Amino acid sequence: MAEASRRGAFVRTFSSAITVQGLLSATNLAVGLILIRKTTNAEYGYFVLVSATGLLLAGLQSAFIQPPLVIRLSRASRSERADLVGGVYRGQRRILAWLAITAVLVVVTLTVAGVLGHQLGLIAIAAVVALSSALYREFFRTVLMSYRLSFEVLKADICYGAAVLLGVPLATLSPAPAAAAILAIGAAAIIGGLLLARSLWRHEAWNPNGPTSMLREMAPLGTWSALGSATHWAFSQGYNYIVAGTMEVGAVAALAATRLLMMPVNLLSAGISSLMMATSSAWLNAHGPSKLFHRLLLIASAIGALALCYFVLVWQLRDWILSRVMHKHFTQSGVLVGLWSAVFLVTIFRDQLTFLPAASALHRRLMAVTSIAAVISLTVGYAAIRHYGAVGAPFGVLVGEFCNLSGIVYLSIVEIRRHRR
C-alpha cells in the first residue's frame, strides 16, 4: 500500500510538471504566432533577441541556485531551510536591483548620445524591466520545483499565461508593438512571481532576514553549473546574435518562426526535466549510476519516439502552417524545418542524460564538455552562415548538440565504471 501511494504521488508530481511545461509552451507558441502575424520581421527579430537573453539569464540563475539548493534542502532542518531560502532570496533581490538600475542608466545614456535609436532604446528599457520581473518569478519557480510542489507552480503559471495572452494582443495595437509586448510579458511575470511567493510562504515560510552569505556558500557548486548553462546557451541561442550581426535582424525571424514549430516538443522533455534533478539524485542514491543511466535513456527514448511522429507531421504540413497560420514565406523553409527537427531530437536525449553527471556533481567536467561543444558549434555555425545563409545556424546548433551529447554519454560511462570498481 505504501509503495502504491509513493508511485501515485510520483505520477501526480510528474503529471503536474508536464502540464506546467505544456502550458508555458502553448503560451510561448501563441505569443510567437501573434507577433509573427502582427509585427514586421525586424520587430519580431528584436523580440526574439530579448527572449534569447531572457533564456540566458533565467538559465544562469536556475543553474546557479537549483543544484546546491536541492542538495542542501534535502539535508537541512526546518529552520535551516528557512535561513537558506531567505538568504538566497535576499541576495538575489539585492544583486538584481543593482543590475537593473545600472542597465537602465546605460541604455538611457546610449539613447541620449544617439548610439541607440529611440525604437531600439525603448525596446532595451522594456527588456530590462521584463527580464528583471522574469528572474523574480523564476526564482520562486525554482524553489517550489526543488520542493517538488509542481501543482503550486501550475496554478501560478495558469495566471501568468492568462495575463500574457491578454496583454500581448493588446500590445500589438500600440505604435511600438515589440516593446509593448515585452512590457506585457514583464507585467505577467510580476503577477506570476507574487502568486508563487505566496504559495511558497504558505508551504514553508522563509526567513526574511536570512543571511545573504548563502549565495557565497553555494558558489563553489553553483558557479560551475552556471558556467555550463552559459556555454550551452552560447550555441543553443547564440546563433541569433551571429545571424543578426552577419546578416540582418529580420533574418532572425525566419529561424525563430521555423524553430517555433518545434515548441510543442517541450511539452514532455522540458516538463519532465524541471523535476529530474531532484529525482535523479534520489535514484542515484538508491540504485547507483548504471540504473540511473538506463532509466534516463528509457525516458529519453520514449519522448524521442513521440517527438519523431510530431516532426513527420510538421514536415508534411510546413507550407500550410507558414502561409496560412503565420502569414509568412521564408526561403529554404523545408531545410530549416528538417534541421530544427534533428536538433530537437538530439536535444531530447541531451536533456535527460545530462542528469547523471549533474547528480554525480561532475559540474566542472560537464562545463568543459559543453564549452568544447559550444566552440565547435559557433565555429561551424559561423562558417555555415557565411556560406549558406540562415540555414547554417541550425546546422551549427545540430553539430554542437551532437558533440555535447557524445561528451555527456562518455562522462556517464566513466562514472558507471568508476562506481563498479
Buried (B, 14 or more C-beta within 10 A) or exposed (E): EEEEEEEEEEEEBBBBBBBBBBBBBBBBBBBBBBBBEBBBBBBBBBBBBBBBBBBBBBBBBBBBBBBBBBBBBEEBEEEEBBBBBBBBBBBBEEBBEEBBEEBBEEBBEBBEEEEBEEBBBBBBBBBBBBBBBBBBBBBBBBBBBBBBBBBBBBBBBBBBBBBBBEBBBEBBEEEBBBBBBBBBBBBBBBBBBBBBBEBBEEEBEBBEEBBBEBBEBBEEBBBBBBBBBBBBBBBBBBBBBBBBEBBEBBBBBBBBBBBBBBBBBBBBBBBBBBBBBBBBBEBBEEEBBBEBBEBBBEBBEBBBEBBBEBBEEBEEBBEEBBEEEBEBEBEBBBBBBBBBBBBBBBBBBBBBBBBBBBBBBBBBBBBBBBBBBBBBBBBBBBEBBEEEBBBBBBBBBBBBBBBBBBBBBEBBBBBBEEEEE
